[in-house]
């Protein structure tokens, strides 16, 4: 806390001390601590007030670095009546602290119990002494200061009195050395250093700036410290440094302790500001100025006896004055009873006494003064005369009041509605209250309602009081000395603004004699109808339904992925295709021998090839490999399968344990809305539009004439005249950008159409593309095949399965082009040698494209596999690497091979299999190309 954060009304106490606390600081003259040591400041508080306060004692936040050195800069204590307590502030001075004085502010505050007398501020000083540690060598120079000064007994000095010190320096080295003396803790004008004079060869005396000593010699340097006039009275501890020219890294130091003798010089003057009391209070100012060099803590009070006819206010009672500072105390003399002001004037004498809280001498401690309470002015004597005249007039008025009065006409005392706002929705009617006096002279009351434009909006009603209280008002009125009617209903039921007028017609005046006519003229009593009106009363119409909020449950959705193929006989399509593929590999067709004889197929890859065997069935052969390589290939072929199975098991365990909750399937955009006054709504229209502002699907109309319709009862609730609907489904599932409009139709048909409320654009993002399967002859396609042509045409069965949203476009290139997301077609190969590329490409509505490519290299009989690739490099080009789809999908389904397509074998166990959980194998597992 700092003094800047104090409220303005409490900052004025920052320079005052005194009651309600007695404060003792130990040490009182400032704390002196050597660098690297710990010092303690003791604060003793004595509660001299009338309450038991909670006191906060702390070092001000602006007092840096002293606050950081204190272990506990903020402390709090409770004091009972007359109780005292002690607070200790421990300061740990770092070893590398620069010696010198460090000012800080100690604050004592009790804002909850003494807000007008606190906070109390003490401007203190922490003197840091240098860290002295002697580690001198036998050859190091030495010095001492004469006369010696001690910290416990500093040398006393007057202001301007010089302190002459002799610094004895001894050179104990074996070389001639020069020494210089400095005192950085003092200002340059505070001290003077005098080195011994030297003689030049010509006999001229020169002044030196250093002391030159031969080996083993001793010399003296004079240090004269002269404190200037006006410095504070306290202990000063400057450090004296002796530097050697030969050893600049060596620095000898010592401390000089001297104290400026305090001077107690105080000037006090009592000056009258207002010495006469008339309409204003008397005021005196006591001006104080501290011309000494010590801090003065003064307290002023009023001397006895005092004149009891006045109150004396002295503010402030205490003053804290720094050296050279000043303060002012204000004394106000206020008469207790101004109506007792004397007629001829009165002198009020008083005395102001001044005391020093630290018992320092004061030139004058008592100041006597007086103020003159002036007498009353002459014109106040006229008040007596005017009082006599007023008393006579009052007597005449009382006689006049005692005369008999003519009958008074009824007067409307109050006329107001029960409320100025009604609602037609609650079947309210305007109800009126009124009060009339003199009801015995009332003939009838006439009540009618008009509009602010003056048109009659409520038919006039006349209440006849000729036979007493009318029957229509008996349930609402009481007839005594005053007619009081409460909650009288009217026929104002429709929406609009009403102003009701009440007319009280008196009983016709009877003819009287001369005396009655004279009294009527004296009293001037009005005898006519009383009329009054209410302020505008508003009948609010039926509220219209209003859309408070309308938005989709999410800003964007991911389009649904089509369901996988239906299971057959308890197995998935993937398992069925896998079984078929396995059967095709293990059981060759019956006509395989004939087909092999007429059309021998030979697929060659870096790892396996297919050739007809002795029986005519296709036989898988592998090129010869070293044993170590076969073992490595076998291990590499098994690793992906085991890794895949392991990952699948981990995924299943994670789902079963509940660590990951799958997202529910996307069934359409969900809408949330909130409407006010749904009871006044007949229908609710919902319209959806795409990015081209085309209406998507038919308009949906919900009928609220019988409450919440059946199709919304699972999503909507009505509470406190508010309809809240959450996650209302729509049938929009196609990817795109949509906007919905919600329009409530009120039951009142004469109202203007309500503007529809629109949602922010809601986006359905196309689902990511996943090529789940791309197979040739029921086996997952490899990136490249090498085969030998024969005389018979070759027909392959190409099957695929692409998983994405409904807007996906699947193409099989180079032919037939666009195909379904899942299917299988026969694909004939050309009989020309070269490279033929088959590409499966899928593109969704967001423009994302994923493709798989298979390259088939064909060569004729008698040719080598590399020759075909080199013969027509430009025909097919280089086959691009098939990008894989992200994620780990389940094993791809396989399409049954065509009867006319020759079955292609799966790679043996020694070959690297194609992982079933991704579209293409990584580049590290792709086989090298043969030429």
N, C-alpha and C positions, 0 to 999 in steps of 0.2 A: 504494500500500500504506500502511496506517495501523497504528499500534500496537495498535488494537483488534482487528485481524485476525490478530495473532500468536497462536500457541498459548500456553496458560497457562504451560507450562514455560519459555518463552522471553521472556515479558514481564518477568521479573525483571531482565533485562539492559538494560532500557531506560534505566536511570539509572546505568549503570556504563560505564567505558571502560578502556583499557589493552591488555594483550596480547590477541591476537597481533599487533596492528598498532601502528606508530608513526604518529601523525596530526598534521599541521601544517595549520592554516587561515591563509590570508593574504587579507585582513587578519584579525588575530585578535580585535580589539576590536569587530567589527561592520562592515558594509559601508555606506558613505554614498554615495548617488547623487542627483543633481539630477533633478527631473522633466523628462522629455523626453530624457534621456541613457541610456547603457548602462554598467552596472557589472559587474565580474567578480570571482567568488569562486574562489580557488585552493585545492584540496584535495590535499595530498600524503600518500600512503599508503606505509608501509614495512612489508613482510612480515617480522615477527619470529617467526613460528610455524614449525612443523616440516613443513608441507605447502605445496603450490602451489595456493592457493584461487582461486575465481571470486568476485569481490566486486561487490556491487550498491551503488552510491551514488546516492541519490535524495532529492528534496524530498518530504516527507510530503504526502499528498493533503489533509489537513486544514489545511495551511498556505496558505490562500488570503488575498489574491490573489497572494502571492509566487510560488506554483507556476505560475500562468498567465503571470507575467512572464518566467519562465525559458525560454530557447529549448529546452534539452534537460534537462528535470527529472529524467530517469532515465538513468543511464549504468552501464556494466558494463565491468570490466577484469579481467585475469588477472595474478596476481603469482607469480613464481617464488620460490624460497628466497632470502631476503635481498634481494629485488628491491624497488625503489621505483618509483612512478609518480605522475603528476599528473593531476587531473581538474579541468576548468574549467566553472563554471556562469555563464553570461552572463544578466544580468537587463536587460530593456528596459522602462524605466519610462515609462508613457504621460504625455503632456504635461499632462493634466487630473487627474493623481493628487494627492490631498490630501496636503500635507506632513505628516510625522510618522513615528514608528517603526512598523514592521510586523514582528512576530515570526514566525519560521518554524522548522521542525524539519528538520535534516539527518540522515539515517539511513544508516549503513554496515552492511551485512548480508552474511554469507557462510554461508547456511544449510546448504549441502552439505558444508562442510569445517570450519567452526567453529560448530556449532549451539549449543554451550553458552556461548560467549563473545560471541556476537553475537545481536541487533543492537545497535549503538552509536548513541546519540542525542545530537545537539548542538542545544541550544536557542539559536538565533542570532537576530539582529535586523537588519533592513534599514532604515536611516534614509533617508527620502526628503526631500530639500531642495526648497524652492519654486523654481519657475522664475522667475529674475530676468532681466528685460529692461528696460532703461532707454530710455524714449522720452519724455523730458520736454520740455516747452515752456519757453520763457524765462520765462513767467509762472507756471509750476507751482512749488509750494513744494518745498523740499528739506530733508533732515534727515540727520544722521549721528550715530553712537553713539560715545561716548568713555567709557572707553578702547576702542579698536578690537580686535576678536578675529578670529583667522584659523582656517580649518579645519585648517591644518597645525600650528598652535600654539594649541590651545584654552586658555582661562583655567583654571588649576587651582583647585579649591575643595574644602574639607573639608565633611563633613556638618554642616549647620547654619550654615555660614559664608556671610554675605550677599555678593552681588556688586552693588556700587553702580555703575550706569551712568547717564551723562548723555546725554540725547537733545537735540541742538541742532537747532531747527526755525527755518527762515527763510521768511517770507511774501514772495514775490516778485510777488504780484499787486497790483492797484491798489485792492483792497477790504479792509476789515477781515475777518479770518477766524478761525475757532476750529478747534483741532486736538485730536483725541483719540488716545490710544495704547492699543493692545491687544496681547496676546500669547496667542493661542488655543492654541498648542502646549503650554502648561504648565497645570497645575492652578491653580485660583484661590489655593490656599494657598501656592503656590511663589513668587509675585511680588506686588509692591506698586508702584503708580504714584502719584507725587506731583507735582501740578501747582503752579505758583507761586501764592502767596497774593496776594489782592487786598484793597483797602481800600474800604470803603463810604463814602458821603458823610459819614457821622457819625464816621468814623475807626475803624470796627470792622473787624477783620481777618476775612475770610471765606475758606473753603477752596473752591477751584474744582474742577469736574470736567472741565475742558478748559483749553487754553492759547489765550488771545486775543492776537492780534498785529495791529498796524496794518500798512499797506502798507510793505514794505521793512524791518520790524522783525525781530528774531531773539530767540527765547526758548529756555528749557531746561526739559525734563521729566525728572524722576528716575525711573529704573526700578531697583528693588531686587529681585534674584532671590535667594531664600534656600532652597536645597534642604533638605527635611526630613531628619530622622535616619532612617537605615535604607535609603536609596535605593542602587541598584546603582552600582558604580563603572564608569562608561563616559562617552563623549562625548555631550553633549546639544547639540542645534542648534535651539533655539526660534526662531520667526520673529516679528519685531516689525512690526506694522502701524500706519501713521499714516494717519488718516482726516481729510479736510477737510470742514467743514460746508458751505462754499459749493460744493464740487465733490464730492458724494458718490460719483460714479462713479470718481473718482480715488483710488487706493489705493497708498500708498508703503510699501515693506517692506524689511527688512534682516534678517540672520541673526546671532544671537549664538552663539558657540561657547565652551562651557565643559566641563570634565571634572571629575568627582567623583574625588578622590584615593582609590585603593584602600586598604582596611583589611584586613589579614590577621590575623584573630583566630579561632583554632581551639581547641576544647576536646576533649580525648581522655581517656577513662577506661576501664581494663581491669577488668572486673567478673567474679568467678568465679561460675559457675552450678553446676557440680559440681566441687568441688576434691578429691574422693576417688574413686578408681577401685575399684569393687567388681564388681558385675554390669553396671553401666553405665559408659560412657566418661566421662572428664573433659571439662568444657566450660567455656570462657571466652568472654565477649562484649566486644568493643572498641567502645564507644559514641563516636561522633564527632558534633560539632555545630559548624556554621559560624556564628559570631557576627559575621563581617565582612560586607563588601559586595561580595565577589567570589566567583566560582565556584571551588570547590576540587576538584582532581583528584588523589586520593590513591591510593597503592599500599602494601599491607602485605605483609611477608614475615617468615619465621622467621630469627632470628639464629643464628649458629653459635657453639659446637658444640651438638649436640642429643644427647639420650640415644637410643641406637640400639635400645633395647628397645621403643619405642613409635612409632606412626605419628601424624603431625600433619596434620590436614586444616583448611585455612583457606578459608572460603567466605563471601563472595566476596573475591578478593584486591584488587580495585579498588573505588573508591567515587567517585561524582560527586555533589557536594553543592552545592546552590544556596544563595545567601545566606539565612540564617535557617533552613536545612534541617538534617537530621540523617541519619545512616546508622549501621548496625551491622554488624560483622564477627564471624563465629562461628569459634571455634577449638576443634576436637575432638581430644582425646588418646586414642588407641586402642592398647592393648597388642598387640604382634604375636603373641605366644604366651601365651595365658592359662594354659596348663598349666604355664608357668614362674613362676607367681605365687609371690612369696617367702613364707616362713613368718612373718617378723616385720615385714613392711612395707618400702616403699622410696619415697624421694622422687625425683620426676622434675622437673628444672628445665629451663626454656626461657625464651626471650625473643622478644618480638614487636617488629619494627622498622617504622616508618611513614615514608614518603617522599612528597613532593609532586612530581608529574610536571612541574609548571611551575616548580619550584624556588622556590616561595614559602616564607616562613619558617614553621616549626612549633615550638610551645613545647616539646614533648618528642617525640623521635623513637624512643625505645626504652622498652619496658615489660617488665620481668622478672617472672616468676611461676613457680609450681611446683604440682604435684599430688602427692598421696600415694596410692601403690598399696598398699592395705591388705593385711596378711598373711592367711594362710589361717585359717579358723575351727578351733576345737578338734576339732569332730566329724570333720574330715577325717583325723585321726590314727587313727580307728577303721577307716579303709579298709585300712590295713596289716593289721590283725587279720583283717578279713573276707577279705582276699586270701589269707592263709595258710589260713584255714578252707576257702575255695573250692578251693585247690590240693589239699588233702587229700581233699576230696570228689571231685574229678576223678580222683584216683588210684584211689579205691575204685570209681568208676563204670567205669573202664577194666578193672579186674579182673573186674567183673561181666560186661562185654561179652565177655570172653575165654572165658567158660564155654560149653560146647556147647549148642546150641538144638534144640528139637524141630522136626519138619517143619512148615512153614507151609502153610496152606490157600491155594488160588488166590485171587487178588484181582483184581477188574476195575478196571483203571487208567482206561480210557476206553471210552465207549460212546455213539456219536452217529451220526446219519444222514449220508449224503453231502450231502443237502439237506433243508431243512424244507418245501419247496414243490415239488410235482410237478404235471404236467398230464396228464390222461387223454388229451387230444388227441394227445400225442406218444408214446403207448403206453409211458409211463414205468412203472417199478416202483420201489418203495421199496428203497434199498440202504443197508446199515448197515456201520459201521466199529467195531472194538473192539480193545482191547489188554488182555492178562492176563499177570500174572507167575506164577511157579511153575507152568508148564504141565505139568511132570512129575508133579505131584500132582493133575492134573485128570482126573476120571472122564468127564464129559460136559458138554455145553452144551445148555441148553434155551432156545429162542427162540419167542416167541409175540407176536401183536399183539392189542391190546384197544382199545376205544373209550374216549373220555373218561368215558363213563358206566359203564365196567367190563365191557362186553360183549366177547366174543372175536370179533374181526373177521378175524384171520389164524390159520390152523391152527398148532398148536405143532409145532416142528421140533426134533428131538433129534440132536445131533452127538456120536457116540461116540469118545472119545479113548483107549479102553483099548488099542488096537493102534497108536496113533500118530495122525497127522493124518488125519481122514476124507477119503474120496475126493471128497465134495461140496465140500470147502473147499480142495482142493489148488490150484485156480486162483486163489484169492483170499487165502490165508493163508501166512505164513512162521512156522515153529516153530523157535525157538532158545531163548535164555534167557527171551525174552518172546514170547508168541503175538500176532502182529500180523495182523489180517484187514481187508481194504479192499474196498469195493464188493461186499459179500455180498448177492445178490439175495434178495428175499422174494416172496410171492405176493400182495402188496397192490397191486392194479391198479385197483380201482374207486374212484370218487370218494368221499371221506369223510375223517375225521380218525382218525389212528392213533397209538397209544402202544405202543412195543415194549418188552418186558421180557426181560432176559437173565439166566439163572440158571446159575452155575458150580458144579457139584457136585464136591466133592473125592473123592479115592480114600478108601475106608473106612479109618478109623484102626486101626492094629494095636495089640494089647495089648503093654504093655511092663512092665519091672520097676519096682523102687522108685525107681531113679535117674531113669528117664524121667518117672515121675509127679511127682517132686520138681521136676525142671526145668520141667515144664509149669506147675506152680504158680508157680514163680519167674517164668517168662517170661509167663505168662498168655496164651499164644498161642491165638487163636481157631481152631477147626478145624470150620467149618461152611460151608454153601453161601453164596456171595456173590450178591446180587441187586441189579440196578439197572435203571432205566427211562430212556427218552429223553423229551424234551419232545414236545409234540403236533406230529405231522407231517401236513401237509394235502396231499391229492390233489385237485387242482382238477378239476371236471367239464368236459365239453365246452363250449366257449364258444357262446353263442347269438348269432345275427346281431343287429347293432345299427345303427340309422340314426344316423349322425353329423350329417349335414346334408341338408336337402331343401328346395329352393326353385326357383322359376321363374327362367329366365335373365333375365327383365326383370319389373319390377313392373307394367308396363302395356304393351299392344300397341295398335297402330292396325289396325283391321279392314281387310281387303283390299278393294280396289275391283274390281268385276267387269271382266272382260276386254272390250275394245271389240269391236264386230261383226267377224265374220270377213271377211277380204279376198276379193274376187271378181276372178278373172282378173288377179291381180297388183296390183289397186288396192284401196285402202281404201274403206270405205263412204262416207267423207267425200268422196273424189274422185269416186266414182260419183254421189253425190247432187249434187255440184257440177256434174258434167257434165250431169246431167239438168236441173238448174236453168238451166244456161247454154243448153241446147238449147231449153228452154221459153221463154226470153226471146228467143232469136234466130229460132226457127222457130215461128210461131204454128200452132195446130191448123187442120185443114182446115175444120172447121165453125165457125171463129172468126167469119167474116163473118155467118153466120146468127145465131149467138149474139149478136153485137154488134148486129145489126139489131133483134132481138126484145128483148134485155136489155142495153141500153147501160150499161156500168159506168163509173163515174167516181170514181176514188180521188184525193182531193186532200190534199195535205200542204203545208207551207210551201214545199216545194222542187219537188215533181213531182206529176203527176196522170195518170190513164189515161183516154183517150177513144177511141171507135171511129173508125178512119180511113175513107178513101174506099173501101178494099177490104174493110172489115168487120173487119180485124184490129186488135187493141189497139195504140194508138200512144202513146208516151211524150211528153208535152209538159211544158215548164218555163215558169214565169211569166217575163216579161221582167225582166231584171236589168241594172244598169249593167255596163259592160265591166270596170271595176275590180273590181266585186263578183264577176262571173263568174270572173275570173282568180283572185281570192282563194279562191273556193269550190272551184275546180278544184284549186288547190294544197292547200287543206285536205282535200280528198277523197283526194288521193294520199298525203298524209303518213302517215296511220295505216298504210296498206298497206306502205309502204316501211319504216316503223319496225317493223312487225310482222315483216316478213321479215328485217330486220336483227337483231332480237332472237332470232329462231329460229336464224339462222346462228350467232350468238354462243353460244347454248346448245349447239348441236351441236358447235362447236369446243371448248367447255369440256369437254364429255363425252368427246370423242375425245382431247383432250390429257391427260386423267386428272386434271384439277384437282378434279373433283367426282365421287365414286363413288356411283351410285344405290343406294338401300337395297333389299335383296333383297325379293321379294314375300312377304307374310305367308301362311304355310301352316298356322299353328296355334301354340298355346302350346308352348314348349320347356321341358323340366324338367331340372334337375341334381340329382344326389344322390350321397352317399358313405356306404358301409356298411362296417362292420367284420365280420370273420369270415364272408365270403360262402361259404366252403367248407362251413359247417354249415347252409346255407340250402337248402331244397328248392324253394320257389317264392317269388315276389315279386308281391304284389297291388298294383295301382294303381287308385284310384277317384277320379273327378272329380265335384264337386257344384257347383251354381250357388248364387246368393244365397239361394234358398228351400230349400237343403239337399236338392234333388232330384238324384238321380244322373243325370249327363249321359253318355249312351252306355253301352255294356256295360262291366262290370268287366274289367280287363286283368290277366291272370295270366301271368307269365314263369316258365318251367320252368328251374331251375338244377341239376337233377339230373345233367345231362351237361356242366356248365360254363355259360358264357355262352350264352344262346339266340341263334339266328340273327338274330332281329329286333333284338337289342341289340349285335351284334358291331361295328357301325360307330360305336357311341357309348360303349361301356363298355370299361374296362381294369381288370385286377386286378393290384395291386402291393402287396407287403408286407402281405398279408392284408387289403387294403382294395379295395373295389369302387368305382370312380369312374366315373360316367356323366354325360356332358355333352351338352346340347342334344338330349335324347330327345324326338322329335316326338309331338304329340297331334293328334287330329282336331277339336279344338274351335276354331272360327273365328268363331262367332257373337258379337256384342258382348254384354258382360255382365260379372258379377263371379263368379269361380270359385275354388274351393278344392280341392286335391288331397290325398289320403291315401295314404301308402305303408306297407305292412305286410309285413315279412319273415316267412315261415313256416319255422321251424327243422325240421331233419330229425328231431329227437327229438320223439316224439309225447306224451311224458308231462309236458311242460312246460306252464306256464300260457300262455294266448294273449298275444301281444305287442301292446301298444297301438300303434295306427297313428300315424304322424308326419304332421302337417299342415303345409302350406305357408301362408304369408301370402296373403291374398286377392290374386288376380291379375285385373287388369281389362283387358278388350278394349274399346277406345274406338271408337265408331262413326267411320267415315271421314267427312271433310268432304263436304258436298253441293256438287256442281258441275253446274249446268245447262249442259250442253255445247251444246245446240241447242234452239231454240224457233222454229219456222218456220211460216209461213202460205203455203200453195201453193208449198212448196219453197224459199222465200226467207226469210232470217232476219228475224224479226218486228221491226217498228219500234214505238216506244212508242205511237204514235197514228196513226190513219188517218181520213181524211174522205172519205166516199163519198156518191153520189146514188142513191136507190132507184129501182127501175123496177117494171114490172108483174110481172116474173118473179122467183121466189125465188132467193136467192143462197146457194150452198153453197161453203164454204171447206174446204180440207184443212189441218188443224192437225197438225203433227208435232213431236215432242220427243225429247230424249235426256238423261237425268239419270244422273250418275255418282256413286255413293256405295256404302256397304256394303249388305249384303243386307237389313238391317232398315229400309231407307228406305221411306217411304209417300209415293206421288206422287198428287196430286189435280189434276184439271182442272176448274176452276170457271167458271161455275156448274153445268155438267153436262159429262160424266156422273159426276163425282166421282172415286173411286179408279180409277187406271189403272196400267198397267205402267210400269217405269222408262224404257222405250223403246217408242215406238209412233207411230201416226198414225191419225186418225179424221176423217171428214167432219163439218163443223160448219156447220149452216144458220143464217143470220142471219134475225132477225125482220124483217117488212116494215113495222114501225112506225118512224117517225122518232124519233130520240133518240140516246142514248149507250149502247153495249153494251161490257161489259168482259169480257175472257177472261183468266183467271189460271191460271198453272201454279205449283203449290206442292208443295214436297218437304220432308218432316220425317223425321229419323233417330231412332234409339233414344235418343239423348242429349237429345232435345228441341230440337235445332237446326233452324230452319226457314229455307228460302230460296225465294223466289218470283219469278216474272216476270209482268208484266201488260201487256196490249195493250188500248188503248182505241180503239173504232171509233165515230166520230160519223156518223150517218146523217141525210140530209135529203131531203125529197120533191122532185118536179119543180117547178121554178119557185121554190124556196126558196133562200135564201142559206145557206152553211155555218154561219154563226154562229147562225142562227135555230133550227136543230135543237138546238144545244147549249143555247140559252137556253130552249127550249120545255120540256125535261124535265130540269132539273138534278137533281131529286131522284130520278129513276129510277135513274140509274147512279152519280151522285155524282162526286166528283173522283177521277180515276185516280191511285192512289199510284205513286210512283216505284219502279221495279223494282230491288230490290237486286242488286248484282252479286256474283258469287262470287269469292273470292280466287284468285290464281294466274294463270298464263298458259297455259290449255289449248290444245291444237291446234285447228285450224279445225273448227267443228261439222259433223256430218253432216247432210244434208238428206234429208227423206223425199220420195218421189215424189208429185207432186200427184195428186189424184183426177181421174178423167176428167170428173166432173160439176162440179168446182169451177173457176170462171174463174181463170185465172192472174193473179196479182198481179205487177206489174213490180218489178224491182230499181231502186234509185235510180240515176240517171245519174251520170256521172263528176263532174258539177258539184255533186252533192248529197253531204252528209257520210255516208259509209258507216258501217255498224255494225261495229265491230272484231270480228274473229273470235276473239280470244283472251280475251274476257270476256263476261259475260252481258248487260250493258246499257252503252250509251255513257255517258261522264261528262256531268254537267249542262251543261258548257260546249259540248258538241257536239249537245245536243238542240235540235231546231228550235222556234221559237216557235209558240204556238197561234194559229190564225186564228179570228176571230169574224165 
